[in-house]
Amino acid sequence: MVHDIRTRDGRRLTVEEYGDPDGSPVVLLHDTPGCRFGVVPGDVVTAHPHIRFLAYDRPGYGDSDRLPGRRVADAARDVAELADALGLGRFSVLGHCGGAPHALACAALLPSRVRRTAVLASPAPPDARDLRWFDGMAPSRVEEFTRALTDPLDFAGHLAARAADIRRDPAQLLVSLRDGLTDADRRIVSAPAVGEMLLRAYREALRGSSYGWLDDVLALLSSWGFDPAAVPRPVLLWHGAEDTLSPVGHFTWLADRIPRARPVLQKDAGHFGALAALPDVLDWLCAPARRATP
């Protein structure tokens, strides 16, 4: 089921709802670039029949209107409006990579609404003290982020050209990440269910423009607008030990600062190992609600 929600400032947010309408609600925060289609593979959804999944296109992606100059913290406002519009009381949030800081924003800024948070392959804030932010990062990723920081206008043109190529052939995005993918990553994304999900998500995310991608990167590289140390609720912090798109140093920095973090560092896993970890992650997110159900 698709919902088009109008925010208080007049923007449209497009939300995809699936699973059990009476189940434990989990709001999904997609990757960068990404959209509402690209978070949980269909077989994982089927294996978790007691969850109400809600995934939305962040501003500028898919059918959601752009919010120029947005910060990571702005995701909390959008998720709160989404939750109000769809009648959610308390809920859990799950974010992968570029979506993970946005999930943390919800946990930090909506403490009365967010029960539990799962953060998979998250970067740390760009102003993280005592962290060499680029250490262990794939060269292609370092080049992209450096370009965004030093010449945002040039970077915007670069992303527009890349988005045009990806619209013609979504697999180009995975090809461009090849220096950051482990053998385990390649096996995961070559599985039909996962590969089809990712390609569909990339195509939909960039169908109209590259603005969502641009605004995501600039938001991730700017002040997030909240302190991860202020998250009061439990956080499952999952990371692949061989991830070079979000290096393991970022995981360590977050694990040391989030008060109720439950850190899980998976050996022999890379960036997309988070998709293989989803069944256990979802079980953890919704376990209390399941125990309370007669």
Residue frames relative to the residue before (quaternion, step in Angstrom):
aa qw qx qy qz dx dy dz
M 1.0000 0.0000 0.0000 0.0000 0.00 0.00 0.00
V 0.2073 -0.7811 0.5810 0.0967 3.57 -0.91 0.96
H 0.1132 -0.7747 0.6203 0.0472 3.55 -1.00 0.94
D 0.1623 -0.7331 0.6489 0.1231 3.56 -1.07 0.77
I 0.0992 -0.8194 0.5644 -0.0100 3.54 -0.46 1.28
R 0.2727 -0.7386 0.5944 0.1638 3.55 -1.02 0.83
T 0.3195 -0.7463 0.5541 0.1842 3.56 -0.76 1.06
R 0.6889 -0.4918 0.3302 0.4178 3.57 -1.24 0.27
D 0.7033 0.4221 -0.2775 0.5002 3.59 1.12 -0.51
G 0.6589 -0.5856 0.2824 0.3785 3.58 1.24 0.44
R 0.5177 0.6455 -0.4257 0.3662 3.60 1.23 0.02
R 0.3904 -0.6763 0.5678 0.2605 3.52 -1.31 0.41
L 0.0892 -0.7442 0.6599 0.0526 3.54 -1.07 0.89
T 0.2132 -0.7782 0.5792 0.1162 3.57 -0.80 0.99
V 0.0857 -0.8114 0.5773 -0.0329 3.53 -0.72 1.19
E 0.1916 -0.7502 0.6239 0.1060 3.55 -1.01 0.90
E 0.0852 -0.7945 0.6010 0.0184 3.57 -0.79 1.06
Y 0.1441 0.7794 -0.6000 0.1088 3.57 -0.93 0.90
G 0.5971 0.5319 -0.4299 0.4192 3.54 -1.27 0.31
D 0.7533 -0.3657 0.2976 0.4584 3.55 -1.24 -0.56
P 0.3740 -0.7520 0.4869 0.2397 3.65 -0.49 1.08
D 0.7126 0.3918 -0.2522 0.5245 3.59 1.22 -0.35
G 0.4922 0.6990 -0.4030 0.3266 3.57 1.29 0.12
S 0.6919 -0.4328 0.3661 0.4471 3.52 -1.36 -0.07
P 0.3363 -0.7888 0.4725 0.2034 3.65 -0.50 1.10
V 0.0324 -0.7632 0.6453 -0.0099 3.52 -1.06 0.95
V 0.2102 -0.7680 0.5959 0.1049 3.57 -0.71 1.11
L 0.2434 -0.8002 0.5417 0.0836 3.55 -0.76 1.14
L 0.1563 -0.7702 0.6157 0.0577 3.56 -0.93 1.00
H 0.3113 -0.8242 0.4514 0.1418 3.56 -0.28 1.32
D 0.6694 -0.5135 0.3945 0.3641 3.52 -1.42 0.31
T 0.4093 -0.6717 0.5597 0.2606 3.55 -1.43 -0.04
P 0.4916 -0.3795 -0.7457 0.2415 1.63 -0.91 2.33
G 0.1155 0.7998 -0.5834 0.0821 3.56 -1.21 0.37
C 0.1733 -0.7649 0.6087 0.1203 3.51 -1.32 -0.12
R 0.7800 -0.3736 0.2482 0.4364 3.55 -1.33 -0.08
F 0.6476 0.5490 -0.3212 0.4197 3.62 1.17 -0.41
G 0.7709 0.4907 -0.1768 0.3656 3.58 1.06 -0.67
V 0.5046 0.6782 -0.4210 0.3288 3.60 0.98 0.65
V 0.8215 0.0903 -0.0041 0.5630 3.60 0.68 -1.10
P 0.4075 -0.7195 0.5025 0.2525 3.63 -0.63 1.06
G 0.6587 -0.5654 0.3418 0.3600 3.54 -1.16 0.68
D 0.6598 0.5124 -0.3356 0.4354 3.60 0.94 -0.75
V 0.6250 0.5158 -0.3388 0.4781 3.60 1.15 -0.58
V 0.6090 0.5367 -0.3469 0.4698 3.59 1.05 -0.71
T 0.6671 0.5151 -0.2989 0.4476 3.57 0.87 -0.96
A 0.6902 0.4868 -0.2710 0.4617 3.57 1.05 -0.78
H 0.7243 0.3352 -0.2184 0.5616 3.59 1.30 -0.12
P 0.0192 -0.8786 0.4771 -0.0049 3.57 0.61 1.17
H 0.6766 0.4991 -0.2985 0.4518 3.61 1.22 -0.21
I 0.5835 0.5642 -0.3773 0.4460 3.60 1.22 0.42
R 0.2596 -0.7112 0.6323 0.1645 3.52 -1.15 0.76
F 0.1543 -0.8133 0.5586 0.0507 3.59 -0.31 1.27
L 0.0040 -0.7763 0.6302 -0.0162 3.54 -1.02 0.90
A 0.0219 0.8001 -0.5949 0.0740 3.56 -0.50 1.22
Y 0.0659 -0.8143 0.5761 0.0256 3.58 -0.89 0.86
D 0.4996 -0.6088 0.5239 0.3246 3.52 -1.31 0.48
R 0.3802 -0.6955 0.5510 0.2609 3.61 -0.72 0.98
P 0.6901 -0.5025 0.3060 0.4215 3.61 -1.13 0.57
G 0.7892 0.2965 -0.2535 0.4743 3.53 -0.95 1.01
Y 0.6641 0.4523 -0.2986 0.5150 3.58 1.28 -0.25
G 0.8528 0.1465 -0.0801 0.4949 3.56 -1.22 0.51
D 0.7866 -0.2886 0.2427 0.4889 3.54 -0.76 -1.10
S 0.5193 0.6274 -0.4330 0.3862 3.62 1.20 0.17
D 0.4987 -0.6662 0.4694 0.2950 3.56 -0.96 0.90
R 0.5493 -0.6309 0.4501 0.3125 3.52 -1.17 0.67
L 0.1223 -0.7320 0.6626 0.1011 3.55 -1.31 0.53
P 0.2218 -0.8137 0.5188 0.1400 3.62 0.11 1.24
G 0.8267 0.2309 -0.1805 0.4803 3.54 -1.07 0.80
R 0.3466 0.7614 -0.4953 0.2342 3.58 1.19 0.28
R 0.3014 -0.7164 0.6005 0.1880 3.51 -1.32 0.51
V 0.6755 -0.4671 0.3620 0.4410 3.56 -1.25 0.27
A 0.6364 0.5621 -0.3289 0.4133 3.58 0.96 -0.87
D 0.5835 0.6064 -0.3796 0.3843 3.61 1.09 -0.55
A 0.5262 0.6302 -0.4166 0.3903 3.60 1.18 -0.37
A 0.6103 0.5630 -0.3638 0.4221 3.60 1.02 -0.69
R 0.6474 0.5082 -0.3251 0.4658 3.59 0.97 -0.80
D 0.6712 0.4937 -0.3092 0.4585 3.59 0.90 -0.88
V 0.6623 0.4948 -0.3139 0.4669 3.59 0.94 -0.83
A 0.6240 0.5249 -0.3478 0.4627 3.61 1.00 -0.70
E 0.6719 0.4795 -0.3062 0.4742 3.60 0.95 -0.81
L 0.5981 0.5432 -0.3438 0.4786 3.57 1.10 -0.70
A 0.6802 0.4972 -0.2899 0.4540 3.57 0.85 -1.00
D 0.6484 0.5103 -0.3228 0.4637 3.59 0.96 -0.80
A 0.6767 0.5127 -0.2969 0.4370 3.57 0.90 -0.95
L 0.7637 0.3619 -0.1888 0.5002 3.58 1.05 -0.75
G 0.5529 -0.6760 0.3663 0.3211 3.56 1.25 0.35
L 0.3650 0.7192 -0.5117 0.2960 3.58 1.08 0.64
G 0.3079 -0.7012 0.6065 0.2137 3.53 -1.11 0.70
R 0.7733 -0.0992 0.1185 0.6149 3.53 0.01 -1.35
F 0.0252 -0.7988 0.5996 -0.0429 3.55 -1.12 0.69
S 0.4010 -0.6670 0.5620 0.2802 3.53 -1.36 0.16
V 0.2190 -0.7634 0.5903 0.1444 3.56 -1.25 0.37
L 0.0921 -0.7746 0.6253 0.0225 3.53 -1.17 0.72
G 0.0438 0.8051 -0.5895 0.0490 3.57 -0.84 0.98
H 0.2007 -0.7708 0.5968 0.0971 3.56 -1.11 0.80
C 0.8599 -0.0251 -0.0286 0.5090 3.56 -0.99 0.99
G 0.8410 0.0590 -0.0335 0.5368 3.64 -0.47 -1.11
G 0.6530 0.4989 -0.3146 0.4751 3.58 1.18 -0.44
A 0.5498 0.6596 -0.3877 0.3352 3.58 1.19 -0.49
P 0.6590 0.4752 -0.3379 0.4751 3.67 0.86 -0.75
H 0.6210 0.5321 -0.3440 0.4613 3.59 1.10 -0.66
A 0.6188 0.5146 -0.3388 0.4873 3.60 1.10 -0.64
L 0.6372 0.5132 -0.3261 0.4736 3.60 1.00 -0.77
A 0.6068 0.5522 -0.3554 0.4478 3.59 1.04 -0.71
C 0.6406 0.5122 -0.3223 0.4727 3.57 0.99 -0.83
A 0.6653 0.5106 -0.3046 0.4516 3.57 0.93 -0.90
A 0.6951 0.4799 -0.2747 0.4594 3.59 0.99 -0.84
L 0.7980 0.3575 -0.1450 0.4630 3.56 0.89 -0.98
L 0.7384 0.3046 -0.2078 0.5646 3.60 1.29 -0.18
P 0.0538 0.8670 -0.4951 0.0162 3.61 0.84 0.90
S 0.6672 0.4960 -0.3191 0.4550 3.60 1.11 -0.50
R 0.7007 0.4549 -0.2602 0.4842 3.58 1.27 -0.27
V 0.7389 0.4229 -0.2245 0.4742 3.58 0.94 -0.92
R 0.3194 -0.7711 0.5299 0.1502 3.55 -0.67 1.18
R 0.7876 -0.0849 0.1244 0.5975 3.53 0.73 -1.13
T 0.1976 -0.7813 0.5865 0.0804 3.53 -1.21 0.59
A 0.1285 -0.7570 0.6358 0.0787 3.55 -1.04 0.86
V 0.0853 -0.7967 0.5976 -0.0281 3.53 -0.75 1.16
L 0.0482 -0.8362 0.5448 -0.0409 3.57 -0.38 1.28
A 0.8599 -0.0319 -0.0089 0.5094 3.57 -0.84 1.06
S 0.2370 0.8206 -0.4877 0.1804 3.56 0.98 0.85
P 0.3894 -0.6375 0.5961 0.2945 3.54 -1.20 0.54
A 0.4485 -0.6326 0.5507 0.3088 3.53 -1.34 0.26
P 0.6514 -0.4949 0.3678 0.4421 3.62 -1.19 0.24
P 0.5592 -0.6354 0.4094 0.3406 3.62 -1.02 0.68
D 0.7040 0.4214 -0.2604 0.5090 3.58 1.22 -0.43
A 0.2712 0.7922 -0.5058 0.2073 3.59 1.23 0.44
R 0.3642 -0.7377 0.5272 0.2125 3.58 -0.69 1.07
D 0.8417 0.1827 -0.1621 0.4815 3.54 -1.17 0.75
L 0.6197 0.4870 -0.3712 0.4909 3.59 1.15 0.55
R 0.2708 -0.7157 0.6201 0.1728 3.58 -0.89 0.99
W 0.3441 -0.8394 0.3802 0.1800 3.49 0.17 1.45
F 0.7475 0.4085 -0.2186 0.4759 3.60 0.98 -0.80
D 0.4486 0.7017 -0.4601 0.3077 3.62 1.21 -0.16
G 0.8341 0.1891 -0.1633 0.4917 3.57 -0.89 0.99
M 0.5442 0.6322 -0.3928 0.3872 3.60 1.27 0.05
A 0.5765 -0.6005 0.4341 0.3443 3.57 -1.07 0.80
P 0.5896 -0.6136 0.3880 0.3540 3.62 -0.93 0.83
S 0.6407 0.5258 -0.3443 0.4410 3.62 0.94 -0.77
R 0.6484 0.5114 -0.3080 0.4725 3.58 1.06 -0.75
V 0.6358 0.5218 -0.3236 0.4677 3.58 0.98 -0.86
E 0.6547 0.5176 -0.3116 0.4543 3.57 0.93 -0.91
E 0.6638 0.5112 -0.3088 0.4502 3.59 0.92 -0.90
F 0.7023 0.4618 -0.2792 0.4643 3.59 0.81 -0.97
T 0.6267 0.5288 -0.3402 0.4603 3.59 1.02 -0.74
R 0.6326 0.5283 -0.3213 0.4664 3.56 1.01 -0.79
A 0.6551 0.5142 -0.3075 0.4604 3.57 0.97 -0.85
L 0.6896 0.4898 -0.2748 0.4571 3.57 1.00 -0.83
T 0.7558 0.4213 -0.2176 0.4516 3.58 0.92 -0.88
D 0.8076 0.0252 0.0110 0.5891 3.62 1.07 -0.64
P 0.1686 -0.8428 0.5021 0.0957 3.59 0.31 1.24
L 0.6329 0.5323 -0.3502 0.4399 3.61 1.00 -0.68
D 0.6464 0.4939 -0.3099 0.4921 3.58 0.98 -0.83
F 0.6399 0.5285 -0.3224 0.4553 3.56 1.00 -0.83
A 0.6233 0.5410 -0.3419 0.4493 3.59 1.00 -0.78
G 0.6644 0.4906 -0.3030 0.4755 3.60 0.98 -0.84
H 0.6190 0.5474 -0.3252 0.4598 3.55 1.07 -0.79
L 0.6870 0.4699 -0.2922 0.4710 3.60 0.88 -0.90
A 0.6114 0.5474 -0.3606 0.4434 3.60 1.02 -0.70
A 0.6605 0.4930 -0.3049 0.4772 3.58 0.99 -0.83
R 0.6496 0.5073 -0.3186 0.4682 3.58 0.96 -0.83
A 0.6436 0.5275 -0.3276 0.4474 3.57 0.96 -0.85
A 0.6264 0.5301 -0.3386 0.4604 3.61 1.02 -0.76
D 0.6503 0.5023 -0.3135 0.4759 3.59 1.00 -0.81
I 0.6752 0.4958 -0.2989 0.4570 3.58 0.96 -0.87
R 0.5983 0.5486 -0.3724 0.4498 3.59 1.05 -0.60
R 0.6685 0.4794 -0.2944 0.4863 3.58 1.07 -0.74
D 0.7985 -0.0068 0.0550 0.5995 3.56 1.02 -0.84
P 0.2685 -0.8164 0.4857 0.1597 3.63 0.05 1.25
A 0.5773 0.6024 -0.3834 0.3961 3.60 1.12 -0.53
Q 0.5080 0.6606 -0.4192 0.3602 3.60 1.22 -0.35
L 0.6113 0.5562 -0.3687 0.4256 3.59 1.06 -0.62
L 0.6634 0.4835 -0.3109 0.4791 3.59 0.92 -0.82
V 0.6116 0.5441 -0.3488 0.4563 3.57 1.06 -0.72
S 0.6742 0.5084 -0.3012 0.4430 3.58 0.95 -0.86
L 0.6816 0.4700 -0.2849 0.4831 3.59 1.21 -0.37
R 0.3443 0.8103 -0.4502 0.1492 3.58 1.29 -0.08
D 0.6743 0.4876 -0.3279 0.4472 3.64 0.98 -0.66
G 0.6984 0.4496 -0.2776 0.4827 3.59 1.27 -0.19
L 0.6221 0.5515 -0.3402 0.4395 3.59 1.27 0.00
T 0.3458 -0.7146 0.5700 0.2120 3.55 -1.01 0.86
D 0.6774 -0.4466 0.3661 0.4557 3.56 -1.29 0.08
A 0.6311 0.5310 -0.3324 0.4575 3.58 1.03 -0.77
D 0.6181 0.5397 -0.3373 0.4614 3.59 1.04 -0.77
R 0.6738 0.5073 -0.3027 0.4440 3.56 0.88 -0.96
R 0.6276 0.5203 -0.3412 0.4679 3.58 1.04 -0.69
I 0.6633 0.5125 -0.3122 0.4471 3.59 0.94 -0.86
V 0.7350 0.4225 -0.2581 0.4633 3.61 0.75 -0.97
S 0.6255 0.5265 -0.3542 0.4539 3.61 1.21 -0.28
A 0.4851 0.6313 -0.4525 0.4017 3.62 1.24 -0.13
P 0.5687 -0.6524 0.3633 0.3450 3.62 -0.73 0.98
A 0.6826 0.4964 -0.3135 0.4352 3.61 0.78 -0.94
V 0.6870 0.4667 -0.2832 0.4797 3.58 0.95 -0.87
G 0.6633 0.5188 -0.3122 0.4397 3.57 0.85 -0.96
E 0.6684 0.4931 -0.3031 0.4670 3.58 0.90 -0.89
M 0.6307 0.5341 -0.3314 0.4551 3.59 1.01 -0.79
L 0.6880 0.4890 -0.2888 0.4518 3.58 0.84 -0.97
L 0.6733 0.4920 -0.3106 0.4562 3.59 0.87 -0.89
R 0.6296 0.5161 -0.3331 0.4758 3.58 1.02 -0.75
A 0.6602 0.5147 -0.3092 0.4512 3.58 0.96 -0.87
Y 0.6635 0.4996 -0.3200 0.4558 3.61 0.88 -0.87
R 0.6478 0.5261 -0.3215 0.4475 3.56 0.95 -0.87
E 0.6993 0.4641 -0.2715 0.4711 3.58 0.87 -0.97
A 0.6247 0.5724 -0.3405 0.4078 3.58 0.95 -0.87
L 0.8005 0.2990 -0.1139 0.5067 3.55 0.92 -0.99
R 0.3018 0.8036 -0.4737 0.1970 3.56 1.29 0.21
G 0.7786 0.3447 -0.1823 0.4917 3.58 0.89 -0.90
S 0.7826 -0.1524 0.1550 0.5834 3.58 0.95 -0.87
S 0.5059 -0.6183 0.5008 0.3331 3.54 -1.36 -0.06
Y 0.3662 0.7805 -0.4615 0.2092 3.62 1.24 0.07
G 0.6308 0.5341 -0.3527 0.4388 3.59 0.94 -0.75
W 0.6454 0.5236 -0.2997 0.4685 3.55 1.00 -0.91
L 0.6590 0.5111 -0.2991 0.4636 3.56 0.90 -0.98
D 0.7092 0.4632 -0.2755 0.4546 3.57 0.76 -1.02
D 0.5950 0.5556 -0.3587 0.4568 3.60 1.11 -0.63
V 0.6892 0.4834 -0.2936 0.4530 3.58 0.76 -1.04
L 0.6735 0.4888 -0.3071 0.4617 3.59 0.87 -0.91
A 0.6412 0.5128 -0.3294 0.4662 3.60 1.04 -0.70
L 0.6678 0.5047 -0.3069 0.4528 3.60 0.93 -0.85
L 0.7199 0.4341 -0.2339 0.4885 3.58 1.15 -0.66
S 0.6471 0.4588 -0.3137 0.5219 3.59 1.32 0.12
S 0.7073 -0.3988 0.3308 0.4810 3.56 -1.29 -0.02
W 0.4300 -0.7398 0.4595 0.2380 3.57 -0.74 1.05
G 0.4575 -0.7045 0.4412 0.3157 3.60 1.14 -0.48
F 0.7548 0.1702 -0.1667 0.6111 3.57 1.26 0.35
D 0.4154 -0.6915 0.5371 0.2465 3.56 -1.29 0.37
P 0.4510 -0.6967 0.4784 0.2869 3.65 -0.66 0.99
A 0.6070 0.5643 -0.3536 0.4337 3.58 1.16 -0.53
A 0.6344 0.5423 -0.3275 0.4430 3.60 1.27 -0.24
V 0.4685 0.6691 -0.4601 0.3481 3.62 1.23 0.04
P 0.2287 -0.8361 0.4835 0.1221 3.64 -0.45 1.14
R 0.6905 0.4962 -0.2649 0.4548 3.58 1.20 -0.51
P 0.6649 -0.5037 0.3513 0.4251 3.62 -1.22 0.26
V 0.0931 -0.7806 0.6179 0.0137 3.55 -1.05 0.88
L 0.2167 -0.7288 0.6353 0.1356 3.56 -0.86 1.02
L 0.1084 -0.8065 0.5812 -0.0003 3.54 -0.52 1.26
W 0.0152 -0.8235 0.5654 -0.0443 3.59 -0.21 1.31
H 0.0812 0.7935 -0.5988 0.0723 3.57 -1.03 0.82
G 0.3825 -0.6873 0.5661 0.2466 3.54 -1.17 0.64
A 0.4940 -0.6988 0.4311 0.2859 3.57 -0.76 1.03
E 0.7353 0.4024 -0.2295 0.4948 3.62 1.16 -0.54
D 0.3652 0.7487 -0.4802 0.2746 3.60 1.24 0.26
T 0.0742 -0.8005 0.5936 0.0370 3.59 -0.81 1.00
L 0.5437 0.5653 -0.4257 0.4512 3.60 1.25 0.18
S 0.7249 0.0659 -0.0765 0.6814 3.56 1.22 -0.65
P 0.2636 -0.8250 0.4701 0.1700 3.62 0.10 1.22
V 0.6488 -0.5740 0.3537 0.3528 3.51 -1.21 0.66
G 0.5466 0.6125 -0.4029 0.4048 3.61 1.15 -0.40
H 0.6073 0.5476 -0.3472 0.4591 3.56 1.13 -0.62
F 0.6206 0.5387 -0.3180 0.4728 3.56 1.05 -0.84
T 0.6723 0.5039 -0.3013 0.4510 3.57 0.83 -0.97
W 0.6408 0.5273 -0.3205 0.4567 3.58 0.97 -0.88
L 0.6852 0.4714 -0.2894 0.4739 3.60 0.87 -0.91
A 0.6505 0.5314 -0.3209 0.4376 3.59 0.93 -0.88
D 0.6684 0.5041 -0.2977 0.4589 3.58 1.08 -0.70
R 0.7739 0.4003 -0.1810 0.4562 3.60 1.14 -0.50
I 0.6308 0.4982 -0.3529 0.4788 3.61 1.12 -0.47
P 0.4671 -0.7485 0.3775 0.2810 3.61 -0.37 1.20
R 0.8075 0.2263 -0.1091 0.5336 3.61 0.86 -0.91
A 0.2292 0.7956 -0.5233 0.2017 3.55 1.08 0.77
R 0.1589 -0.7233 0.6629 0.1101 3.50 -1.22 0.74
P 0.1301 -0.8502 0.5053 0.0696 3.61 0.12 1.24
V 0.0373 -0.7644 0.6436 -0.0029 3.54 -1.03 0.92
L 0.0418 -0.7881 0.6140 -0.0119 3.58 -0.52 1.22
Q 0.2079 -0.8234 0.5228 0.0733 3.55 -0.38 1.28
K 0.3713 -0.7286 0.5331 0.2172 3.58 -0.64 1.11
D 0.8452 0.1963 -0.1589 0.4711 3.55 -1.24 0.63
A 0.5860 0.5538 -0.3850 0.4490 3.61 1.19 0.36
G 0.2607 -0.7465 0.5924 0.1541 3.52 -1.18 0.70
H 0.8321 -0.2387 0.1649 0.4727 3.52 -1.27 -0.51
F 0.7634 0.3781 -0.2052 0.4818 3.59 0.79 -0.99
G 0.3877 0.7016 -0.4885 0.3446 3.57 1.26 0.23
A 0.5144 0.6434 -0.4115 0.3900 3.56 1.23 -0.39
L 0.6293 0.5378 -0.3461 0.4416 3.60 1.04 -0.67
A 0.6517 0.4983 -0.3118 0.4793 3.58 1.06 -0.70
A 0.6697 0.5051 -0.2930 0.4587 3.58 1.16 -0.59
L 0.4567 0.7444 -0.4229 0.2419 3.61 1.21 -0.38
P 0.6300 0.5408 -0.3800 0.4078 3.69 0.80 -0.75
D 0.6949 0.4501 -0.2816 0.4850 3.60 0.86 -0.90
V 0.6214 0.5482 -0.3396 0.4449 3.57 1.03 -0.77
L 0.6790 0.4819 -0.2926 0.4702 3.58 0.90 -0.90
D 0.6006 0.5472 -0.3572 0.4607 3.59 1.05 -0.68
W 0.6670 0.4944 -0.2976 0.4713 3.58 0.96 -0.88
L 0.6479 0.5423 -0.3289 0.4218 3.58 0.88 -0.89
C 0.8126 0.3066 -0.1177 0.4815 3.56 0.88 -0.97
A 0.3687 0.7748 -0.4654 0.2174 3.61 1.21 -0.02
P 0.6712 0.4907 -0.3429 0.4372 3.70 0.75 -0.82
A 0.6525 0.5131 -0.3226 0.4548 3.58 0.95 -0.89
R 0.6495 0.5178 -0.3285 0.4496 3.60 0.97 -0.79
R 0.6584 0.5084 -0.3242 0.4505 3.60 0.95 -0.81
A 0.6773 0.5031 -0.2926 0.4500 3.57 1.13 -0.67
T 0.6028 0.5771 -0.3580 0.4188 3.58 1.24 -0.30
P 0.4107 -0.7228 0.4839 0.2733 3.65 -0.69 0.93
